[in-house]
Amino acid sequence: MIIGSGDVAARVIPLLAPHAKVFALVRRAEAAPALRALGATPIRGDLDDRRSLRRLAGIAPRILHFAPPPDRGEGDPRSGRLVAALARRSLPTRLVYISTTGVYGDCQGNSVPETRPLRAGTARARRRVAAERTLRAFARRSGCRLAILRAPGIYAAERLSLARLQRGDPVLRAEEDVFTNHIHADDLARLSVAALTRGGNCRAWNASDDSDLRMGEWYDRMADTFGLPRPPRASRREIERVLSPMMLSFMSESRRLDNTRLHRELRVRLRYPNVDAGLAQARAWFDLHKENSR
């Protein structure tokens, strides 16, 4: 059963549907036909409505939890409501949760293994820490085996920030720039499926590709791939005047994720091991759709 039927779920369902019956929680009725077309059976429910989740109990032994916390507060009541519903009947045996590498906070460009203490610096990331703690407590009580994938920037052809390049939004100058990390959405989907069967209980993995680059380099490579002007460079003080608080928060934390555990334990060969491979695929996707639209 998939909780949080967004983009990654749409990539996971075709991987699972040939081998197992897949249920997908859906909040809006109009979203159900697309899930059926992918091979899933929609179940109406809302993580913000405890009563609507009663039907989830005992439906599936394996849960993929992709739903984000609310966009306010310090905790994640959605994960709390989910595990309360799951505990009403036969308990799941496996639960995979997609968290975020923001739980580590600013690491000043240092290498970050999964054993690093969680020191989230934003309310958004603190909600993810709360979700992880809620799910770990559930796993300890129930015996359900929990796998946590801490994902960095998720990208794919359909979810690139080309609009920023087209607007000419600035990035930090090299001497002030931060390290950034990425994972292609297709690879994250495959890692989610692998985590259903591999790894120990309450285990976390940095679900990142093998790239090692700064944020400005990421936008430069995207611009070069799509024939767009590279973004202008500016100081942090100058950027603070023009960018949104959300974007500034990403530019205030610097991490270099260590994905050794991911390769060693989940043993998934990434289709896009670095951003150059992923951007090349994105450009081919755009060119194909452009040709088909003629």
C-alpha positions as CSV (number, residue, x, y, z in Angstrom):
1,M,0.0,0.0,0.0
2,I,1.3,3.4,-1.0
3,I,0.6,6.4,1.2
4,G,1.3,9.7,-0.7
5,S,0.4,9.1,-4.4
6,G,2.6,11.7,-6.0
7,D,5.3,11.6,-8.6
8,V,7.5,9.0,-7.0
9,A,4.5,6.7,-6.3
10,A,3.6,6.9,-10.0
11,R,7.1,5.5,-10.8
12,V,6.9,2.8,-8.1
13,I,3.4,1.4,-9.0
14,P,4.5,0.0,-12.4
15,L,7.5,-1.7,-10.7
16,L,5.3,-3.4,-8.1
17,A,2.0,-4.1,-10.0
18,P,3.2,-7.0,-12.1
19,H,4.2,-8.9,-8.9
20,A,1.7,-7.9,-6.2
21,K,-1.6,-6.2,-5.6
22,V,-1.0,-2.5,-5.0
23,F,-3.3,-0.2,-3.1
24,A,-2.8,3.6,-3.1
25,L,-4.3,6.0,-0.7
26,V,-6.0,8.9,-2.6
27,R,-7.5,12.0,-1.1
28,R,-9.4,13.3,-4.2
29,A,-11.7,11.1,-6.3
30,E,-10.5,12.7,-9.5
31,A,-7.0,11.3,-8.9
32,A,-8.2,7.7,-8.8
33,P,-8.4,6.9,-12.6
34,A,-4.7,7.8,-13.1
35,L,-3.7,5.4,-10.3
36,R,-5.9,2.6,-11.8
37,A,-4.2,3.1,-15.1
38,L,-0.8,2.6,-13.5
39,G,-2.0,-0.7,-11.9
40,A,-3.1,0.3,-8.4
41,T,-6.3,0.0,-6.5
42,P,-7.3,3.4,-5.1
43,I,-8.5,3.7,-1.5
44,R,-10.2,7.0,-0.5
45,G,-8.7,8.5,2.6
46,D,-7.0,11.7,4.0
47,L,-4.1,11.7,6.4
48,D,-5.7,14.9,7.9
49,D,-8.9,13.0,8.7
50,R,-8.4,10.2,11.2
51,R,-11.7,8.6,10.6
52,S,-11.1,8.2,6.9
53,L,-8.0,6.0,7.7
54,R,-9.8,3.2,9.5
55,R,-10.1,1.1,6.3
56,L,-6.3,1.0,6.0
57,A,-5.9,-1.5,8.9
58,G,-4.8,-4.9,7.8
59,I,-5.1,-4.3,4.0
60,A,-1.4,-4.7,3.1
61,P,1.6,-6.2,4.9
62,R,4.0,-3.7,3.2
63,I,3.6,0.1,3.3
64,L,5.4,2.7,1.3
65,H,5.0,6.1,3.1
66,F,5.7,9.0,0.7
67,A,3.4,11.6,2.2
68,P,5.0,14.8,3.5
69,P,4.2,16.3,6.9
70,P,1.9,19.4,7.0
71,D,3.5,22.7,6.0
72,R,3.1,24.1,9.5
73,G,4.1,23.2,13.0
74,E,7.0,21.2,14.5
75,G,5.6,17.7,14.3
76,D,4.1,15.3,11.8
77,P,0.6,14.4,13.0
78,R,0.0,12.7,9.6
79,S,2.5,9.9,10.3
80,G,1.0,9.6,13.8
81,R,-2.5,9.1,12.4
82,L,-1.2,6.6,9.8
83,V,0.5,4.3,12.4
84,A,-2.5,4.6,14.7
85,A,-4.7,3.3,11.8
86,L,-2.3,0.6,10.9
87,A,-2.2,-0.7,14.5
88,R,-5.9,-1.4,14.6
89,R,-5.6,-4.8,12.9
90,S,-2.9,-7.2,11.7
91,L,0.3,-5.1,11.7
92,P,2.4,-4.5,8.6
93,T,5.7,-6.3,8.3
94,R,7.6,-3.7,6.4
95,L,7.4,0.1,6.1
96,V,9.5,2.3,3.8
97,Y,9.5,6.0,4.5
98,I,11.0,8.7,2.2
99,S,12.5,11.4,4.5
100,T,14.9,14.2,3.6
101,T,18.6,14.9,4.1
102,G,17.5,18.2,5.5
103,V,17.3,16.4,8.9
104,Y,21.1,16.7,9.2
105,G,21.0,20.5,9.0
106,D,24.0,22.6,7.8
107,C,27.1,20.4,7.7
108,Q,29.4,23.1,6.3
109,G,30.3,21.0,3.3
110,N,31.5,18.0,5.3
111,S,30.9,14.4,4.3
112,V,27.7,13.1,5.9
113,P,27.1,9.5,6.8
114,E,23.8,8.2,8.1
115,T,25.3,8.0,11.6
116,R,25.6,11.8,11.8
117,P,23.3,13.3,14.5
118,L,20.1,14.9,13.3
119,R,20.3,18.7,13.7
120,A,17.6,20.1,11.5
121,G,17.9,23.8,11.0
122,T,14.5,24.6,9.5
123,A,10.9,23.9,10.7
124,R,10.4,21.9,7.5
125,A,13.2,19.6,8.3
126,R,12.3,19.3,12.0
127,R,8.9,18.0,10.9
128,R,10.7,15.2,9.0
129,V,12.8,14.4,12.1
130,A,9.5,14.1,14.1
131,A,8.1,11.8,11.4
132,E,11.2,9.6,11.6
133,R,10.9,9.4,15.4
134,T,7.2,8.6,15.2
135,L,7.8,5.7,12.7
136,R,10.8,4.4,14.7
137,A,8.7,4.2,17.8
138,F,5.9,2.4,15.9
139,A,8.5,-0.1,14.5
140,R,9.9,-0.8,18.0
141,R,6.4,-1.4,19.4
142,S,5.0,-3.4,16.6
143,G,8.0,-5.4,15.2
144,C,7.4,-3.8,11.8
145,R,10.7,-3.5,9.9
146,L,11.3,0.2,9.1
147,A,13.5,1.5,6.3
148,I,14.1,5.2,5.9
149,L,15.4,6.7,2.7
150,R,16.8,10.2,3.2
151,A,16.4,11.9,-0.1
152,P,18.1,15.1,-1.3
153,G,17.0,17.1,-4.3
154,I,14.7,14.9,-6.4
155,Y,14.8,15.6,-10.1
156,A,13.6,14.3,-13.4
157,A,12.8,15.7,-16.8
158,E,9.3,16.7,-15.6
159,R,10.5,18.4,-12.5
160,L,13.5,20.5,-13.4
161,S,13.7,24.2,-12.3
162,L,14.2,25.5,-15.8
163,A,12.0,28.5,-15.0
164,R,14.7,29.8,-12.6
165,L,17.2,29.8,-15.5
166,Q,14.7,31.4,-17.8
167,R,14.1,34.2,-15.3
168,G,17.8,34.7,-14.7
169,D,17.6,34.1,-11.0
170,P,21.1,34.4,-9.4
171,V,23.1,31.7,-7.6
172,L,25.9,32.2,-5.1
173,R,29.3,33.1,-6.2
174,A,31.8,30.2,-6.0
175,E,33.5,31.3,-2.8
176,E,30.2,31.4,-1.0
177,D,28.4,28.5,-2.7
178,V,27.1,25.4,-0.9
179,F,27.4,21.7,-1.8
180,T,24.2,20.1,-3.0
181,N,23.0,16.5,-3.6
182,H,20.6,14.9,-6.0
183,I,18.7,11.7,-6.9
184,H,16.7,11.0,-10.0
185,A,13.1,10.2,-9.3
186,D,13.3,6.9,-11.2
187,D,16.2,5.8,-9.1
188,L,14.4,6.8,-5.9
189,A,11.5,4.7,-7.0
190,R,13.8,1.7,-7.5
191,L,15.5,2.3,-4.2
192,S,12.1,2.3,-2.5
193,V,11.2,-1.1,-3.9
194,A,14.6,-2.5,-2.9
195,A,14.1,-1.2,0.7
196,L,11.0,-3.3,1.0
197,T,13.1,-6.4,1.1
198,R,16.6,-5.5,2.1
199,G,18.3,-4.0,5.1
200,G,17.9,-4.2,8.8
201,N,15.1,-2.8,11.0
202,C,15.1,1.0,11.6
203,R,17.8,1.5,9.1
204,A,18.4,4.7,7.3
205,W,20.1,5.3,3.9
206,N,21.3,8.5,2.2
207,A,19.3,8.1,-1.1
208,S,21.7,10.2,-3.2
209,D,23.6,9.7,-6.4
210,D,27.4,9.8,-6.7
211,S,27.7,13.4,-7.8
212,D,29.9,15.8,-5.9
213,L,29.1,19.4,-6.9
214,R,28.0,22.8,-5.7
215,M,24.6,24.4,-6.3
216,G,25.9,26.8,-8.9
217,E,27.5,23.9,-10.8
218,W,24.2,22.1,-10.9
219,Y,22.5,25.1,-12.5
220,D,25.4,25.6,-14.9
221,R,25.1,22.0,-16.1
222,M,21.3,22.3,-16.4
223,A,21.7,25.5,-18.4
224,D,24.4,24.0,-20.7
225,T,22.2,20.9,-21.3
226,F,19.2,22.9,-22.4
227,G,21.0,25.7,-24.2
228,L,20.1,28.4,-21.7
229,P,22.3,31.2,-20.3
230,R,24.1,30.2,-17.1
231,P,22.7,31.9,-14.0
232,P,24.4,35.1,-12.8
233,R,26.6,34.8,-9.7
234,A,26.0,37.1,-6.7
235,S,27.0,37.4,-3.1
236,R,24.8,36.1,-0.4
237,R,23.8,39.6,0.7
238,E,22.7,40.4,-2.9
239,I,20.8,37.2,-3.3
240,E,18.9,37.7,0.0
241,R,17.2,40.7,-1.6
242,V,15.7,38.8,-4.6
243,L,15.1,35.2,-3.7
244,S,12.3,33.6,-1.7
245,P,12.8,32.4,1.9
246,M,12.4,28.8,0.7
247,M,15.2,29.1,-1.9
248,L,17.4,30.9,0.6
249,S,17.0,28.1,3.0
250,F,18.4,25.6,0.5
251,M,21.4,28.0,0.0
252,S,22.0,28.1,3.7
253,E,22.9,24.5,4.2
254,S,25.9,22.6,2.7
255,R,26.3,18.8,2.7
256,R,28.2,16.2,0.8
257,L,26.3,12.9,1.3
258,D,28.1,9.7,1.8
259,N,26.1,7.0,0.0
260,T,28.4,4.1,0.7
261,R,25.8,2.3,2.9
262,L,23.2,2.6,0.0
263,H,25.5,0.9,-2.5
264,R,26.6,-1.8,0.0
265,E,23.3,-2.8,1.5
266,L,20.5,-2.0,-1.1
267,R,22.7,-3.1,-4.0
268,V,20.8,-1.1,-6.6
269,R,22.8,0.0,-9.6
270,L,21.6,3.6,-10.2
271,R,20.4,4.3,-13.8
272,Y,21.6,7.9,-13.3
273,P,24.7,7.7,-11.1
274,N,25.4,11.4,-11.6
275,V,23.5,14.5,-12.6
276,D,25.1,14.5,-16.1
277,A,23.5,11.2,-16.9
278,G,20.2,12.4,-15.5
279,L,20.3,15.7,-17.4
280,A,21.2,13.9,-20.7
281,Q,18.1,11.7,-20.2
282,A,16.0,14.8,-19.5
283,R,17.1,16.5,-22.7
284,A,16.4,13.4,-24.7
285,W,12.9,13.3,-23.1
286,F,12.2,17.0,-24.0
287,D,13.5,16.5,-27.6
288,L,11.2,13.4,-28.0
289,H,8.1,15.2,-26.7
290,K,8.9,18.2,-28.9
291,E,9.2,16.0,-32.0
292,N,6.0,14.1,-31.1
293,S,4.1,17.4,-30.7
294,R,4.8,18.5,-34.3
